[in-house]
Amino acid sequence: MSHTIPSLWAATARPPLTLPPPEGDMRADVAIIGAGYTGLAAALSLCRGGASVIVLDTQAPGFGASGRNGGQVIPGIKIDPDEIDTVFGEATTEFVGKTAETTFALIEAEGIDCEASRDGWVQGSVKRAHLGLLERRVRQWQTRGADVDLLTRDEVRAHTGTAIFEGGWLDRRAGRLHPLNYATGLAQAALAQGADIRVGAAATLLAREGQGWRVSLANGASVLAGQVIVATNGYSGALFPKLRASLVPAGSFQVATAPLPDALLQQILPGRCVVSDTRRVGNYFRIGPENRLMMGGRGTFSDTPADAAYARLIGNLHRIFPETRGLPITYRWTGRVAMTADHLPHVHQPLPGLTMAAGYNGRGVALSSALGTAIGGHLLDGAQPLPFRFTDIRPLPVHALHPVYATLAIWYYRLCDALET
Ligand SMILES: Cc1cc2nc3c(=O)[nH]c(=O)nc-3n(C[C@H](O)[C@H](O)[C@H](O)COP(=O)(O)OP(=O)(O)OC[C@H]3O[C@@H](n4cnc5c(N)ncnc54)[C@H](O)[C@@H]3O)c2cc1C
């Protein structure tokens, strides 16, 4: 998969941290593989609880989805509250309803400088057929006390600056941030609490040793730890093949325009909410750093042709905001979203002392922050419940063919989207 760097985030981020590589035989209470939000939030909560932690990544914190995403901090998961109650229980619904709040509170408590702002999320629908679904979604969240409202066609237009939506809803719990600065800030906060973050060598082997685990690294170093958290998500590789086979790493593509002139800034997203739509393969957009309009969307699951994915995205941008047609597209980049077959996040503990969380299905900024924190708390004190029960890892059939069948799935979803009114 190609990762066009620098992204808008990399170009506008604080300098990356200088972190040492893993060396020799290291020891910690907990080894965490993956320095994205899941791993870093877990590290922070474990260190705050007095555990010694080593975080391992092949690259700098935020190299994965955490440094490339749309920076939309949205609570909830892909299913609605009544269904979450049924599938997981009411405590999970309460947890996922508060993930944005938890994330913003964490940022404030740690003083992380990442342009965090709670201006809300509008989910718009270009399909009249989806309006009933949105009404139910809003009613279910309102029943649970969430600060959300249904929006008319005109109200969505006033919030977004585009007339493409038939209706929508506003979730005031949500907001936005600079994802790479957030990842770097989380890493700094974890370091300040005593975490040891090591970069530059992949974890290649996990082996049981005594009551704990030995993590072997590509440069010959190793870590012996009582507990291991695998937080590699959409970037999961050969380290734990079964986990990788349970996920489809879908390409999500983004572009950013040149800075918007003042007149357009007053017209497009005037309240600076973040936006996505209800289609199965829809778009998401926001104003980013330097007042650039950013738009993202799912490409085919295979890598190629990336140019076709960008062309489609730019076509959508110009269809949604025709007034931006003359503006150059200055940045384009991509990253991997970890999809699951049931569209739900998965938390696994396949063996004692080995915990994994993955599969946020493109709704992971707030969820990974809150879930990583919860996993840290749970490992410190088994009595602290996790918001999601452990499930078996279920490899997808013929996973090696995922670029093929998942591309077919995208075409199928696009067809379904097109057929709906
Ligand atoms: C383009 C894009 C846009 C998105 N937009 C949004 C959005 O606007 N809102 C939202 O809520 N969600 C969004 N998401 C999803 C969100 O970014 C992710 O769910 C979240 O960042 C996942 O964090 P994570 O820590 O679990 O995984 P990641 O951030 O992907 O971290 C995994 C890390 O594991 C490391 N790793 C992998 N294997 C090894 C190994 N063997 N040894 C050492 N290190 C290893 C990788 O280098 C990587 O740093 C988006 C995702 C993408 C890609």
The ligand as an SDF file (V2000), in Angstrom:
LIG
                    3D

 53 58  0  0  0  0  0  0  0  0999 V2000
   -7.0560    8.0110    6.2120 C   0  0  0  0  0  0  0  0  0  0  0  0
   -7.7750    7.7060    7.4780 C   0  0  0  0  0  0  0  0  0  0  0  0
   -8.7600    8.5660    7.9350 C   0  0  0  0  0  0  0  0  0  0  0  0
   -9.4190    8.3020    9.1500 C   0  0  0  0  0  0  0  0  0  0  0  0
  -10.2690    9.2450    9.6380 N   0  0  0  0  0  0  0  0  0  0  0  0
  -10.8190    9.0660   10.8520 C   0  0  0  0  0  0  0  0  0  0  0  0
  -11.5770   10.0990   11.4460 C   0  0  0  0  0  0  0  0  0  0  0  0
  -11.6670   11.2110   10.9260 O   0  0  0  0  0  0  0  0  0  0  0  0
  -12.1830    9.8380   12.6360 N   0  0  0  0  0  0  0  0  0  0  0  0
  -12.0480    8.6290   13.2710 C   0  0  0  0  0  0  0  0  0  0  0  0
  -12.6360    8.4460   14.3370 O   0  0  0  0  0  0  0  0  0  0  0  0
  -11.2600    7.6600   12.7690 N   0  0  0  0  0  0  0  0  0  0  0  0
  -10.6250    7.8520   11.5990 C   0  0  0  0  0  0  0  0  0  0  0  0
   -9.7750    6.9090   11.1140 N   0  0  0  0  0  0  0  0  0  0  0  0
   -9.4850    5.7140   11.9350 C   0  0  0  0  0  0  0  0  0  0  0  0
   -8.4670    6.0150   13.0620 C   0  0  0  0  0  0  0  0  0  0  0  0
   -7.4140    6.8040   12.5490 O   0  0  0  0  0  0  0  0  0  0  0  0
   -7.9290    4.6980   13.6210 C   0  0  0  0  0  0  0  0  0  0  0  0
   -9.0040    3.8820   14.0470 O   0  0  0  0  0  0  0  0  0  0  0  0
   -6.9890    4.8770   14.8150 C   0  0  0  0  0  0  0  0  0  0  0  0
   -6.0030    5.8350   14.5570 O   0  0  0  0  0  0  0  0  0  0  0  0
   -6.3450    3.5280   15.1460 C   0  0  0  0  0  0  0  0  0  0  0  0
   -5.3200    3.7240   16.0780 O   0  0  0  0  0  0  0  0  0  0  0  0
   -4.4510    2.4980   16.5210 P   0  0  0  0  0  0  0  0  0  0  0  0
   -3.4980    2.9750   17.5510 O   0  0  0  0  0  0  0  0  0  0  0  0
   -5.3170    1.3490   16.9290 O   0  0  0  0  0  0  0  0  0  0  0  0
   -3.6690    2.0130   15.2040 O   0  0  0  0  0  0  0  0  0  0  0  0
   -2.5400    2.7590   14.3250 P   0  0  0  0  0  0  0  0  0  0  0  0
   -2.5220    4.2100   14.5730 O   0  0  0  0  0  0  0  0  0  0  0  0
   -2.7070    2.2870   12.9300 O   0  0  0  0  0  0  0  0  0  0  0  0
   -1.1800    2.1990   14.9340 O   0  0  0  0  0  0  0  0  0  0  0  0
   -0.6770    0.9040   14.6690 C   0  0  0  0  0  0  0  0  0  0  0  0
    0.8430    0.9810   14.8290 C   0  0  0  0  0  0  0  0  0  0  0  0
    1.3690   -0.3370   14.8860 O   0  0  0  0  0  0  0  0  0  0  0  0
    2.6790   -0.2820   14.3200 C   0  0  0  0  0  0  0  0  0  0  0  0
    3.0810   -1.6540   14.0100 N   0  0  0  0  0  0  0  0  0  0  0  0
    2.4320   -2.5410   13.2210 C   0  0  0  0  0  0  0  0  0  0  0  0
    3.0790   -3.7300   13.2350 N   0  0  0  0  0  0  0  0  0  0  0  0
    4.1680   -3.5780   14.0460 C   0  0  0  0  0  0  0  0  0  0  0  0
    5.2130   -4.4580   14.4680 C   0  0  0  0  0  0  0  0  0  0  0  0
    5.2910   -5.7430   14.0540 N   0  0  0  0  0  0  0  0  0  0  0  0
    6.1610   -3.9880   15.3080 N   0  0  0  0  0  0  0  0  0  0  0  0
    6.0940   -2.6870   15.7440 C   0  0  0  0  0  0  0  0  0  0  0  0
    5.1260   -1.8220   15.3800 N   0  0  0  0  0  0  0  0  0  0  0  0
    4.1730   -2.2630   14.5640 C   0  0  0  0  0  0  0  0  0  0  0  0
    2.5200    0.6250   13.1140 C   0  0  0  0  0  0  0  0  0  0  0  0
    3.7500    1.1660   12.6700 O   0  0  0  0  0  0  0  0  0  0  0  0
    1.5440    1.6780   13.6600 C   0  0  0  0  0  0  0  0  0  0  0  0
    2.2350    2.8170   14.1440 O   0  0  0  0  0  0  0  0  0  0  0  0
   -9.1150    7.1260    9.8900 C   0  0  0  0  0  0  0  0  0  0  0  0
   -8.1350    6.2450    9.4310 C   0  0  0  0  0  0  0  0  0  0  0  0
   -7.4540    6.5350    8.2410 C   0  0  0  0  0  0  0  0  0  0  0  0
   -6.3850    5.6030    7.7830 C   0  0  0  0  0  0  0  0  0  0  0  0
  1  2  1  0
  2  3  1  0
  2 52  2  0
  3  4  2  0
  4  5  1  0
  4 50  1  0
  5  6  2  0
  6  7  1  0
  6 13  1  0
  7  8  2  0
  7  9  1  0
  9 10  1  0
 10 11  2  0
 10 12  1  0
 12 13  2  0
 13 14  1  0
 14 15  1  0
 14 50  1  0
 15 16  1  0
 16 17  1  0
 16 18  1  0
 18 19  1  0
 18 20  1  0
 20 21  1  0
 20 22  1  0
 22 23  1  0
 23 24  1  0
 24 25  2  0
 24 26  1  0
 24 27  1  0
 27 28  1  0
 28 29  2  0
 28 30  1  0
 28 31  1  0
 31 32  1  0
 32 33  1  0
 33 34  1  0
 33 48  1  0
 34 35  1  0
 35 36  1  0
 35 46  1  0
 36 37  1  0
 36 45  1  0
 37 38  2  0
 38 39  1  0
 39 40  1  0
 39 45  2  0
 40 41  1  0
 40 42  2  0
 42 43  1  0
 43 44  2  0
 44 45  1  0
 46 47  1  0
 46 48  1  0
 48 49  1  0
 50 51  2  0
 51 52  1  0
 52 53  1  0
M  END
$$$$
